[in-house]
Structures are given as C-alpha cells and as structure tokens.
Amino acid sequence: MFGPRRWERKLAEAETVVEQQRHELTRLRARRAELKRAGEALAATRAAEITKRAGATATTAAATGVRENLLLLAEMSRRDLIKGWQLPFANSQTGEIEPAFFEMMGLSAAERVRVENAWRDARQKIDAGIGAQATLERGGDGSLTFHVGPFAGGEAVYDGLRTTMESILGREGADSFATLFDEQMAKELVQFGLGEWVLKLDPMGTVAPTGLQRYRVSDSRTAFSQPLGSGPGSKSVMATPRNGTLRQSGLRTIGSATMTLPDFSRRHPGLAKLVPGGD
C-alpha cells in the first residue's frame, strides 16, 4: 500500500499533468482563433481586390482571378498556414505537371499549353546538363550509383520559366508563383544544376511476371543553407550564389522510390545512356 506521502506525490503529479493539458488546450484554442482571423482577413482582402477590378474585361477578369488566387495562397504560405509542397505541381513518378495544378490555377487552354511547353523545355535542358556530367559506379552487390556534379545553364532555365509565368500572370503573380512553387521546381529540376546529385539503386528482387529487376532508388543532393529560388522581385535563381551567401553542407537524402530500370530511364532520361540496356 502507498503511504500518505506517496499518495500526496501522486496527486501532485496528476495535478501537474492536468494543468499542462489545460495550458496546451488553451494554446490550441488561441491558435485556432488566430488562424480563423487570418483566413477571414485574407478572404476580405481578396474580395476587396476583386471588387476593385470588377470593371475589367472578361479575359482580364479571368487572369485577375488567377493572380488573386496566387496572392491568397502566397500570403497563406508566408503566414505558415500552408506549405508550397502541399500544393499540386509535378508528378513524382513522371515529372509531368499534374492536371490538378492547372485546375487550381484556372489557366486557359492556351496558357496551359504555354506552361507545359516551358516546363518540357526546362526539363530537356536540365537533362542535357545531367547527361554531360553523369558517371556510373557499379557495386559488387548489384547496386548502381549515379554521380552528377554541378553544371552550368540552370540560370537560363529558371529565367525561361520565370519569363513564361510573368507573361501570363504579371510581375506580382509571378512573384506569388515563385513563393509557392520555386522549391518544388528546384527539387524536380535537380536544384538547377547548382549542387551535387547522387542516385543509388539497390536491388530488391524481380517483378513478376516480367522478371525485371526492381531497385530502391535513394536520392541525395547538396544541402544548401536556404531554399533555391528567386524571391519577390528577383528574376534569377542564381541571384543568391552570385552574392556569395548560399552555403553548402554536404549531401542530404531527400527521398526514395522503387522502380525498374526501364522506369528509371524514362524518369531520368539524362541518365538513360548509362543505364544497363538503356538508350
């Protein structure tokens, strides 16, 4: 049996836990109220801007709606209410832009084609830079390790994408787009060639009924001191490195996937020439 002192200690501990839980509940309620106020304020701002521009033509009004959506999302991102990576952009398996991205943006059919063409051109140029730098190391366990060093041309690739978005959305809309999607673009386009990239393929057995070897692909890249991107009003992704403020701190693994060599070659055409049996 517990003595009186033991019971007193247990009671004091229980009271402490209850007080901590009460404090956490109060904090969460305050945070929820804060988010609600922020959402209401953003909605009011958006409504005021749309009303202000209500006299525009139908075409201009549609473009304005896209910009307003981006402004709202970018402001929510700056207030840490959403994260850019939570928004749809490129498909992680194919690299193509997700249909959900265009639906969210509300772009016209012609604008969608322009964005798709600009994105395809950017991927092809980055793939060319990757192909010129890539080497392959084969392990005794059947593993394959692709090494890609830094390469030039990333500035022009980023600027081309930025120019396309600015021609569709205007300067302010392009700034909002950069706030939301620069990080995803840098991830998909291998940091625009600014750092080192290592892909290691470890064998995981064969896939029935094809008998193709399946691999776990680990993706490691140079860890930079801050996200790559333009920032409001800055056109080039290379602006930060030019100023000498972008520091590197070795490699960081950012994710992994499972795929066969044919899938890998389609996903990473810049490395296809090094893949056993690849083109």
Backbone bond lengths (Angstrom), bond angles and torsions (degrees), N, CA, C in turn:
res aa  C-N    CA-C-N  psi(-1)  N-CA   C-N-CA  omega(-1)  CA-C   N-CA-C  phi
1 M - - - 1.460 - - 1.521 111.15 -
2 F 1.325 113.99 150.14 1.452 118.58 177.16 1.525 109.26 -82.79
3 G 1.345 115.43 140.67 1.449 120.09 174.08 1.507 110.80 -81.13
4 P 1.347 116.94 171.38 1.474 120.64 -179.07 1.518 112.99 -55.44
5 R 1.336 117.71 -40.12 1.462 120.09 -177.36 1.537 110.60 -67.31
6 R 1.326 114.51 -38.83 1.459 118.55 178.74 1.519 110.56 -63.79
7 W 1.321 117.32 -43.02 1.457 121.36 178.11 1.523 111.52 -62.87
8 E 1.322 115.89 -38.15 1.471 119.63 179.66 1.531 110.51 -64.41
9 R 1.339 115.17 -40.83 1.470 118.44 178.57 1.526 111.11 -65.11
10 K 1.336 115.51 -42.66 1.463 119.02 178.89 1.521 111.28 -62.28
11 L 1.314 116.15 -40.88 1.462 120.26 179.65 1.529 110.85 -65.11
12 A 1.349 115.59 -41.35 1.470 119.73 178.99 1.519 110.83 -63.60
13 E 1.343 116.26 -40.37 1.464 119.84 178.76 1.526 110.97 -64.38
14 A 1.338 115.99 -42.33 1.461 119.83 179.02 1.519 111.08 -63.04
15 E 1.334 116.69 -40.84 1.459 120.15 179.07 1.533 110.97 -64.39
16 T 1.332 115.97 -36.14 1.468 120.29 178.35 1.524 110.71 -64.60
17 V 1.348 115.64 -43.99 1.471 119.98 179.12 1.526 110.70 -62.56
18 V 1.317 116.67 -43.76 1.463 120.96 179.36 1.524 110.44 -61.11
19 E 1.328 116.36 -41.92 1.467 120.73 -179.76 1.522 110.72 -65.45
20 Q 1.342 116.99 -39.15 1.464 120.52 178.01 1.524 110.75 -64.95
21 Q 1.332 116.02 -41.34 1.458 119.79 178.68 1.518 111.50 -65.84
22 R 1.327 116.74 -38.78 1.448 120.80 178.33 1.532 110.38 -64.07
23 H 1.340 115.81 -40.94 1.460 120.85 178.78 1.528 110.66 -63.74
24 E 1.359 117.59 -43.39 1.451 121.72 -179.93 1.530 110.89 -65.17
25 L 1.329 116.99 -39.04 1.454 120.52 177.80 1.515 111.16 -63.51
26 T 1.330 116.26 -41.32 1.472 120.64 177.34 1.516 110.93 -62.15
27 R 1.349 115.91 -41.10 1.463 120.26 179.97 1.530 110.89 -64.79
28 L 1.326 116.74 -43.06 1.456 120.69 -179.44 1.525 111.68 -65.42
29 R 1.338 116.56 -39.05 1.463 119.67 177.67 1.521 111.16 -63.89
30 A 1.344 115.52 -40.04 1.463 119.85 179.05 1.525 110.67 -65.32
31 R 1.343 116.19 -40.16 1.454 120.35 179.16 1.524 111.18 -65.18
32 R 1.336 116.96 -41.47 1.458 120.66 178.52 1.522 110.82 -62.76
33 A 1.317 116.23 -40.70 1.467 119.65 178.36 1.526 110.69 -65.39
34 E 1.336 115.74 -37.88 1.463 120.25 179.35 1.527 110.88 -64.37
35 L 1.341 115.96 -44.22 1.460 120.05 179.16 1.529 111.18 -64.04
36 K 1.321 116.20 -38.65 1.459 119.96 178.72 1.520 110.46 -63.19
37 R 1.338 116.46 -45.08 1.474 119.90 178.81 1.524 111.13 -62.58
38 A 1.345 116.03 -40.95 1.461 119.82 179.88 1.521 110.64 -63.50
39 G 1.329 116.36 -43.62 1.460 120.14 178.84 1.517 111.77 -62.30
40 E 1.331 116.65 -42.73 1.458 120.45 178.92 1.522 111.12 -63.90
41 A 1.344 116.05 -40.06 1.468 119.87 179.88 1.521 110.82 -65.75
42 L 1.332 116.78 -42.18 1.458 120.21 179.41 1.529 111.08 -65.32
43 A 1.321 116.10 -42.08 1.461 120.27 178.26 1.518 110.94 -61.62
44 A 1.334 116.40 -41.50 1.462 120.39 179.21 1.524 110.95 -64.73
45 T 1.347 116.04 -41.12 1.464 120.22 178.72 1.518 110.84 -62.55
46 R 1.333 115.11 -44.15 1.459 118.97 179.75 1.521 111.08 -63.21
47 A 1.331 117.08 -43.67 1.460 121.00 -179.75 1.522 111.03 -61.45
48 A 1.334 116.26 -40.59 1.464 120.64 -179.79 1.523 111.04 -64.59
49 E 1.349 116.41 -42.03 1.458 119.93 -179.50 1.528 110.90 -66.46
50 I 1.329 116.77 -42.27 1.463 120.11 -180.00 1.530 110.43 -63.84
51 T 1.325 116.00 -41.29 1.464 120.27 178.38 1.516 110.79 -62.70
52 K 1.334 115.39 -39.78 1.459 121.68 -178.77 1.525 111.36 -61.45
53 R 1.338 115.17 -34.57 1.454 119.58 -176.30 1.534 112.22 -102.40
54 A 1.296 116.66 18.16 1.476 121.21 -173.92 1.517 112.68 -63.82
55 G 1.308 118.11 -18.58 1.457 119.57 -178.01 1.504 114.36 -85.06
56 A 1.344 117.46 4.29 1.461 120.39 -177.41 1.524 110.69 -70.65
57 T 1.323 116.61 164.58 1.470 121.01 174.99 1.512 108.92 -69.58
58 A 1.347 116.12 168.37 1.468 119.88 -177.91 1.518 111.42 -60.44
59 T 1.359 116.83 -43.17 1.459 119.67 -179.27 1.515 111.20 -64.49
60 T 1.328 115.90 -46.92 1.454 120.17 179.76 1.514 110.98 -64.57
61 A 1.336 116.40 -37.10 1.464 119.97 179.52 1.517 110.90 -62.99
62 A 1.352 116.91 -38.71 1.464 120.16 178.35 1.516 110.51 -64.45
63 A 1.349 116.25 -44.76 1.462 119.50 178.62 1.526 110.91 -63.46
64 T 1.329 115.52 -38.83 1.462 119.90 178.14 1.519 110.77 -62.02
65 G 1.339 117.06 -40.36 1.458 120.05 178.68 1.510 111.80 -60.04
66 V 1.347 116.92 -40.80 1.462 120.70 177.63 1.515 110.07 -62.10
67 R 1.332 115.94 -46.76 1.468 119.32 -179.66 1.515 111.17 -62.59
68 E 1.321 116.59 -39.39 1.458 119.72 -179.77 1.529 111.19 -64.24
69 N 1.331 115.42 -40.64 1.463 118.74 176.81 1.524 110.58 -60.60
70 L 1.332 116.10 -43.18 1.456 119.78 -179.94 1.527 111.57 -65.65
71 L 1.334 116.07 -41.79 1.464 119.43 178.50 1.521 110.98 -60.29
72 L 1.322 115.51 -42.47 1.459 119.99 179.51 1.522 110.96 -63.53
73 L 1.336 116.53 -47.73 1.460 120.08 -179.43 1.525 111.76 -64.75
74 A 1.342 116.43 -40.09 1.464 119.91 179.84 1.523 111.28 -64.98
75 E 1.332 116.67 -40.35 1.464 119.86 178.24 1.531 110.10 -65.40
76 M 1.322 117.46 -40.00 1.456 120.64 177.20 1.525 110.93 -63.83
77 S 1.350 116.41 -35.88 1.458 120.53 177.23 1.518 111.09 -66.56
78 R 1.355 115.95 -42.74 1.465 119.16 179.43 1.523 111.65 -64.54
79 R 1.337 116.68 -30.38 1.466 120.87 177.42 1.519 112.14 -86.92
80 D 1.330 115.46 6.23 1.464 121.75 176.58 1.525 112.44 65.12
81 L 1.340 117.05 26.57 1.465 120.45 176.80 1.526 111.30 -84.88
82 I 1.344 116.48 -26.57 1.447 121.73 173.90 1.520 107.77 -138.92
83 K 1.328 116.31 164.37 1.458 122.69 175.48 1.521 108.48 -115.31
84 G 1.353 116.01 141.61 1.453 119.43 -179.53 1.513 112.89 -57.82
85 W 1.340 117.56 -35.40 1.461 119.68 -177.62 1.526 112.16 -69.32
86 Q 1.327 117.15 -13.47 1.454 120.01 177.76 1.532 111.86 -78.93
87 L 1.309 117.55 -14.05 1.460 121.73 -177.66 1.525 110.38 -89.25
88 P 1.323 118.40 147.37 1.469 120.67 -179.25 1.516 111.16 -69.13
89 F 1.341 115.52 136.93 1.463 119.86 173.95 1.524 108.98 -145.89
90 A 1.324 119.13 -99.54 1.462 120.84 -178.37 1.525 110.82 -95.36
91 N 1.323 115.85 142.73 1.457 121.60 176.53 1.524 109.82 -71.09
92 S 1.325 117.06 128.57 1.467 121.20 -174.79 1.526 112.56 -67.61
93 Q 1.340 117.68 -21.29 1.460 120.76 -178.78 1.526 112.72 -90.97
94 T 1.327 117.10 -35.75 1.465 120.53 -175.18 1.523 113.61 -107.93
95 G 1.330 117.14 -23.92 1.459 120.33 -175.86 1.514 113.72 83.50
96 E 1.336 117.49 -8.12 1.463 120.94 179.06 1.533 110.26 -78.52
97 I 1.336 115.96 153.96 1.465 120.38 179.22 1.522 109.67 -69.43
98 E 1.314 116.21 133.88 1.458 122.43 -177.93 1.542 110.62 -68.76
99 P 1.340 117.85 141.12 1.470 120.44 173.56 1.531 112.15 -56.85
100 A 1.339 116.35 -33.12 1.464 120.21 -179.60 1.525 111.62 -62.11
101 F 1.334 117.36 -28.66 1.461 120.57 177.63 1.523 110.22 -64.17
102 F 1.330 116.51 -46.23 1.464 120.06 -179.18 1.520 111.19 -67.55
103 E 1.320 116.34 -36.35 1.461 119.32 177.26 1.529 110.42 -64.16
104 M 1.327 116.49 -42.57 1.458 120.81 179.28 1.529 111.09 -64.52
105 M 1.339 116.20 -40.06 1.458 120.74 -176.99 1.529 112.31 -74.74
106 G 1.338 116.58 -28.07 1.459 119.72 -178.73 1.517 113.02 70.76
107 L 1.334 118.17 32.06 1.459 121.73 -179.59 1.526 110.68 -76.68
108 S 1.316 115.65 152.63 1.460 120.60 176.16 1.523 109.11 -73.22
109 A 1.340 116.45 168.76 1.463 120.72 179.71 1.529 110.90 -60.08
110 A 1.339 116.47 -41.85 1.465 120.40 -179.75 1.531 110.95 -66.08
111 E 1.327 116.89 -40.70 1.472 120.46 178.53 1.521 110.92 -66.53
112 R 1.322 116.27 -37.50 1.463 119.84 177.90 1.526 110.71 -60.45
113 V 1.334 116.51 -43.62 1.462 120.51 179.31 1.518 110.33 -61.86
114 R 1.319 117.43 -41.40 1.468 120.73 -179.88 1.529 111.21 -63.05
115 V 1.330 116.33 -42.64 1.467 119.93 179.38 1.523 110.49 -66.67
116 E 1.332 116.87 -43.91 1.472 120.43 179.57 1.529 110.82 -61.68
117 N 1.332 117.43 -41.88 1.463 120.44 179.37 1.526 111.33 -65.52
118 A 1.329 116.42 -41.99 1.471 119.91 179.20 1.522 110.72 -64.50
119 W 1.335 116.44 -40.29 1.465 120.51 179.63 1.532 110.82 -67.70
120 R 1.333 117.37 -40.98 1.459 121.30 178.50 1.524 110.51 -63.71
121 D 1.325 116.46 -42.00 1.470 120.78 178.46 1.533 110.36 -63.63
122 A 1.328 116.93 -41.26 1.469 120.53 179.55 1.529 110.73 -63.08
123 R 1.333 117.04 -43.96 1.460 120.74 -179.67 1.529 111.08 -63.61
124 Q 1.335 116.62 -40.82 1.463 120.19 -179.27 1.530 111.02 -64.50
125 K 1.324 116.99 -40.31 1.468 120.10 -179.97 1.526 111.19 -68.90
126 I 1.337 117.04 -39.93 1.463 119.86 177.25 1.528 110.07 -66.41
127 D 1.345 117.22 -40.39 1.465 120.88 177.85 1.523 110.90 -60.53
128 A 1.336 117.21 -37.39 1.469 120.81 178.60 1.530 110.18 -65.05
129 G 1.345 116.85 -41.60 1.462 120.17 177.06 1.521 111.90 -64.71
130 I 1.331 116.18 -39.33 1.466 120.90 178.02 1.526 109.92 -62.82
131 G 1.344 116.89 -46.63 1.454 121.23 -178.12 1.516 112.82 -60.81
132 A 1.338 117.08 -32.88 1.464 120.67 -179.05 1.525 112.13 -74.97
133 Q 1.341 117.89 -21.12 1.465 121.36 -174.93 1.525 113.95 -107.70
134 A 1.328 117.62 -16.32 1.464 121.00 -168.08 1.527 113.49 -73.24
135 T 1.320 115.36 142.18 1.459 123.19 170.68 1.527 108.01 -131.24
136 L 1.332 116.19 159.38 1.461 121.43 -177.51 1.520 109.90 -124.66
137 E 1.328 115.85 132.75 1.466 122.66 175.56 1.533 108.06 -117.37
138 R 1.333 116.33 125.66 1.458 121.25 -179.23 1.521 109.89 -100.65
139 G 1.343 116.40 130.53 1.452 121.25 179.00 1.515 111.81 -93.65
140 G 1.321 116.27 155.77 1.451 120.79 179.28 1.512 113.28 -64.85
141 D 1.330 117.33 -19.80 1.464 121.75 178.99 1.525 112.61 -89.10
142 G 1.334 116.55 8.43 1.458 120.43 -179.16 1.516 113.93 90.35
143 S 1.325 117.00 2.20 1.464 120.52 179.82 1.524 110.36 -75.77
144 L 1.322 114.99 155.74 1.461 122.87 177.99 1.520 107.77 -127.03
145 T 1.335 117.35 129.59 1.457 121.14 179.76 1.524 109.20 -124.13
146 F 1.323 115.70 117.67 1.460 122.09 178.71 1.526 109.38 -97.67
147 H 1.335 116.67 128.26 1.465 122.39 177.48 1.529 108.69 -113.16
148 V 1.316 116.11 129.34 1.466 121.35 176.61 1.520 108.29 -128.42
149 G 1.337 116.76 119.19 1.449 120.81 178.24 1.514 111.89 -84.81
150 P 1.334 117.29 173.03 1.470 120.35 177.95 1.528 111.12 -59.64
151 F 1.325 116.45 148.85 1.459 120.35 178.52 1.522 109.74 -143.99
152 A 1.337 115.14 158.27 1.464 121.91 -177.53 1.520 110.28 -82.46
153 G 1.319 115.97 162.81 1.454 122.07 174.85 1.510 114.61 108.23
154 G 1.346 117.65 -12.59 1.455 120.30 -178.91 1.515 113.63 -62.80
155 E 1.341 116.70 -33.12 1.464 120.49 179.57 1.522 110.83 -61.42
156 A 1.331 116.15 -47.38 1.458 120.12 -178.93 1.529 111.27 -65.77
157 V 1.328 117.05 -35.61 1.467 120.86 178.66 1.522 110.02 -63.48
158 Y 1.330 115.61 -47.92 1.466 118.82 -179.99 1.523 110.97 -63.14
159 D 1.327 116.43 -43.83 1.463 120.25 -178.12 1.523 111.45 -61.76
160 G 1.342 116.90 -35.70 1.453 119.83 177.83 1.517 111.91 -64.39
161 L 1.339 116.59 -42.14 1.463 120.22 176.96 1.521 110.84 -65.17
162 R 1.319 115.46 -42.94 1.463 120.36 -179.30 1.536 110.48 -62.22
163 T 1.327 116.58 -42.89 1.459 120.77 -179.79 1.524 111.15 -61.65
164 T 1.341 116.21 -41.93 1.463 119.78 178.49 1.520 111.06 -61.92
165 M 1.329 117.10 -48.04 1.456 120.40 -178.34 1.523 111.34 -65.45
166 E 1.329 117.19 -36.52 1.467 119.91 -179.82 1.527 110.71 -69.02
167 S 1.338 117.18 -34.26 1.464 119.99 179.26 1.525 111.13 -68.53
168 I 1.321 117.45 -26.07 1.461 121.54 179.67 1.523 111.58 -91.08
169 L 1.332 116.34 -42.98 1.469 121.14 -170.12 1.519 114.05 -104.09
170 G 1.330 118.30 -11.56 1.454 119.78 -172.46 1.517 110.40 83.28
171 R 1.338 116.49 170.60 1.473 121.26 -175.67 1.527 111.59 -63.17
172 E 1.320 116.84 -45.45 1.462 120.91 -177.66 1.528 110.98 -66.16
173 G 1.332 116.38 -42.53 1.453 119.80 178.65 1.516 112.06 -65.51
174 A 1.347 117.04 -38.00 1.464 120.93 178.50 1.524 110.85 -66.54
175 D 1.340 116.58 -36.47 1.475 119.96 175.40 1.526 110.66 -61.96
176 S 1.337 116.33 -42.25 1.460 120.05 178.60 1.523 110.65 -66.20
177 F 1.329 116.34 -40.13 1.462 120.37 176.93 1.525 110.31 -59.80
178 A 1.346 116.33 -42.45 1.467 120.12 179.31 1.518 111.48 -62.78
179 T 1.326 116.51 -41.75 1.465 120.43 178.91 1.523 110.97 -57.90
180 L 1.319 116.32 -39.68 1.461 121.28 -174.38 1.524 113.79 -85.23
181 F 1.349 117.37 -36.03 1.457 118.72 -166.16 1.528 115.50 -121.72
182 D 1.333 119.49 -3.82 1.468 119.45 179.58 1.526 111.69 -57.99
183 E 1.328 116.17 -41.41 1.467 119.40 -177.99 1.529 111.16 -63.47
184 Q 1.327 117.15 -41.69 1.456 120.42 178.18 1.531 111.22 -67.26
185 M 1.341 116.75 -39.55 1.461 119.09 178.63 1.522 110.76 -64.59
186 A 1.332 117.03 -42.55 1.462 120.41 179.54 1.530 110.67 -62.88
187 K 1.329 116.57 -38.73 1.469 119.57 178.25 1.517 110.69 -65.10
188 E 1.317 116.94 -46.32 1.462 121.12 -176.93 1.528 111.65 -68.94
189 L 1.319 117.97 -34.81 1.463 122.71 -176.79 1.528 111.73 -100.08
190 V 1.306 116.91 29.04 1.466 124.40 171.78 1.525 111.24 52.29
191 Q 1.336 114.86 48.54 1.464 122.50 177.00 1.526 112.31 56.48
192 F 1.347 115.91 29.12 1.463 122.49 177.61 1.525 112.29 55.59
193 G 1.323 116.46 28.03 1.461 120.56 176.86 1.516 114.68 77.07
194 L 1.315 118.48 11.14 1.469 120.99 -176.26 1.521 113.51 -77.73
195 G 1.330 117.42 -25.56 1.458 119.70 -175.09 1.509 112.79 -127.55
196 E 1.330 115.14 -172.44 1.462 121.45 177.78 1.524 109.37 -86.80
197 W 1.336 116.61 148.11 1.463 122.81 -179.02 1.511 108.55 -133.80
198 V 1.327 116.94 128.81 1.464 122.04 179.15 1.524 108.60 -129.03
199 L 1.329 115.81 125.30 1.463 122.10 174.07 1.526 107.97 -116.70
200 K 1.332 116.42 121.32 1.471 120.36 178.23 1.513 109.48 -112.05
201 L 1.340 116.27 129.02 1.453 122.70 -179.99 1.530 108.70 -109.46
202 D 1.329 116.62 115.31 1.459 122.10 177.99 1.524 109.15 -105.97
203 P 1.358 117.98 127.27 1.464 120.42 -177.85 1.519 112.10 -64.37
204 M 1.354 114.84 141.56 1.466 121.19 -177.99 1.528 112.63 -128.42
205 G 1.324 118.19 17.04 1.457 120.13 -177.13 1.513 111.07 99.59
206 T 1.328 115.86 176.74 1.462 121.15 -175.16 1.525 112.04 -97.18
207 V 1.330 114.21 161.33 1.462 121.81 179.68 1.524 109.02 -103.99
208 A 1.325 116.86 125.17 1.472 120.56 176.01 1.528 109.24 -83.80
209 P 1.324 119.58 145.69 1.477 127.23 0.34 1.512 113.07 -95.02
210 T 1.361 118.46 5.49 1.469 120.87 -173.80 1.515 112.73 -75.14
211 G 1.339 117.30 -27.20 1.453 120.49 -176.49 1.519 113.30 78.60
212 L 1.344 117.07 6.84 1.468 120.17 179.36 1.522 110.65 -69.95
213 Q 1.332 115.31 142.92 1.458 120.30 177.17 1.526 110.17 -70.66
214 R 1.301 115.93 134.21 1.459 121.27 177.36 1.522 108.52 -103.80
215 Y 1.332 116.76 142.89 1.460 122.32 -177.06 1.532 110.90 -128.67
216 R 1.324 114.28 147.88 1.460 119.35 166.79 1.519 107.01 -93.81
217 V 1.334 116.59 122.58 1.465 122.24 -175.91 1.526 108.97 -103.64
218 S 1.332 116.07 116.31 1.468 121.78 177.86 1.522 109.20 -100.88
219 D 1.319 117.14 129.20 1.467 124.04 -174.00 1.531 109.12 -108.69
220 S 1.348 116.44 114.54 1.471 121.51 178.73 1.523 109.50 -122.87
221 R 1.342 115.46 139.49 1.464 120.35 -177.07 1.525 110.94 -140.62
222 T 1.324 114.98 164.12 1.455 119.71 175.82 1.523 110.04 -58.29
223 A 1.323 115.86 131.33 1.465 120.76 176.39 1.525 108.59 -89.57
224 F 1.334 116.31 117.55 1.460 121.42 179.53 1.528 110.18 -97.89
225 S 1.318 115.24 160.03 1.464 120.71 -175.79 1.516 112.58 -73.38
226 Q 1.334 118.12 -14.00 1.452 121.29 179.13 1.524 108.12 -156.58
227 P 1.350 118.22 159.29 1.469 120.08 -178.61 1.519 111.65 -60.88
228 L 1.329 116.04 146.30 1.455 120.83 175.26 1.512 108.99 -80.20
229 G 1.320 116.48 143.03 1.454 119.82 179.56 1.511 109.97 158.10
230 S 1.319 115.76 -178.62 1.453 119.65 -172.55 1.514 113.02 -89.66
231 G 1.343 115.86 -43.54 1.452 118.95 -170.15 1.507 109.41 78.91
232 P 1.338 117.76 156.48 1.466 120.94 -177.37 1.520 112.33 -56.12
233 G 1.324 115.31 129.45 1.453 120.68 173.69 1.511 114.75 82.31
234 S 1.333 119.21 -7.79 1.452 121.54 -179.50 1.507 108.76 -105.10
235 K 1.315 117.63 129.96 1.457 120.11 -172.50 1.522 112.47 -83.47
236 S 1.320 117.55 -39.02 1.450 119.28 -167.14 1.509 113.93 -102.00
237 V 1.332 115.63 139.07 1.459 121.09 175.11 1.522 110.82 -66.31
238 M 1.344 117.53 -18.13 1.455 121.69 -178.81 1.523 112.74 -87.42
239 A 1.335 117.06 2.65 1.463 119.24 -176.65 1.530 111.76 -60.32
240 T 1.320 116.23 -42.39 1.463 119.31 -179.02 1.523 112.49 -66.39
241 P 1.359 119.09 -49.86 1.459 118.19 177.41 1.523 113.78 -58.56
242 R 1.343 116.78 -35.85 1.467 119.23 178.98 1.527 111.04 -61.03
243 N 1.332 115.52 -35.12 1.465 118.92 179.81 1.520 112.78 -79.55
244 G 1.326 116.79 -4.80 1.453 120.32 176.66 1.505 114.74 74.21
245 T 1.333 118.45 20.05 1.464 119.96 -175.82 1.525 112.77 -105.39
246 L 1.350 117.59 -1.68 1.457 120.69 -177.21 1.520 108.76 -93.09
247 R 1.314 117.07 107.73 1.458 122.25 -177.01 1.521 110.78 -96.97
248 Q 1.347 115.24 151.11 1.450 121.10 178.48 1.526 109.28 -111.11
249 S 1.324 116.33 148.98 1.464 120.08 -179.41 1.523 110.32 -140.78
250 G 1.355 116.17 52.94 1.449 120.48 176.74 1.511 113.36 78.14
251 L 1.338 115.87 -166.30 1.455 121.49 -177.90 1.521 111.16 -96.34
252 R 1.324 114.93 149.22 1.464 121.28 177.14 1.522 107.96 -134.41
253 T 1.341 116.67 130.26 1.460 120.78 176.74 1.520 109.01 -76.76
254 I 1.329 116.05 125.09 1.472 119.63 -175.97 1.518 113.23 -105.39
255 G 1.339 117.43 -8.36 1.452 118.12 179.05 1.516 111.81 166.55
256 S 1.317 115.91 177.47 1.455 121.38 178.23 1.523 108.94 -148.09
257 A 1.330 115.80 161.03 1.460 122.20 178.96 1.514 108.08 -150.40
258 T 1.328 115.84 168.03 1.457 121.25 178.13 1.522 108.57 -120.07
259 M 1.345 116.96 129.15 1.459 120.45 -179.39 1.515 111.33 -161.16
260 T 1.327 116.45 162.20 1.459 122.93 174.29 1.525 108.75 -87.94
261 L 1.334 116.99 169.45 1.464 119.72 179.82 1.529 113.12 -63.37
262 P 1.339 119.83 -40.35 1.474 118.13 175.46 1.532 112.16 -60.37
263 D 1.341 116.97 -41.11 1.469 120.14 177.03 1.523 110.22 -62.57
264 F 1.340 115.61 -42.32 1.465 120.97 -179.70 1.530 111.05 -61.29
265 S 1.336 116.11 -42.66 1.478 120.28 -179.62 1.522 111.49 -64.16
266 R 1.341 116.61 -39.77 1.468 119.74 178.02 1.527 110.85 -68.02
267 R 1.319 116.13 -37.89 1.472 120.20 -177.90 1.514 111.47 -74.00
268 H 1.327 117.41 -33.23 1.469 121.69 -177.13 1.531 109.39 -127.75
269 P 1.338 117.38 72.24 1.464 120.11 -176.22 1.521 113.50 -60.99
270 G 1.332 117.29 -26.13 1.466 119.18 177.65 1.513 113.39 -65.46
271 L 1.333 117.04 -19.27 1.468 122.11 179.87 1.523 112.26 -104.64
272 A 1.342 117.35 -3.78 1.466 121.49 -172.39 1.531 112.13 -58.30
273 K 1.336 117.19 -35.67 1.464 118.71 -176.26 1.526 112.57 -66.71
274 L 1.340 116.93 -19.32 1.450 120.83 179.72 1.528 112.89 -94.22
275 V 1.337 116.59 -12.81 1.466 121.00 -176.75 1.515 109.17 -74.53
276 P 1.346 118.89 131.27 1.464 120.09 176.76 1.521 111.39 -54.01
277 G 1.322 116.82 119.50 1.457 120.23 -177.71 1.503 113.27 84.84
278 G 1.368 118.35 -1.35 1.464 121.53 -179.21 1.514 110.93 -81.19
279 D 1.284 115.36 173.08 1.455 120.65 -178.98 1.529 110.39 -84.55
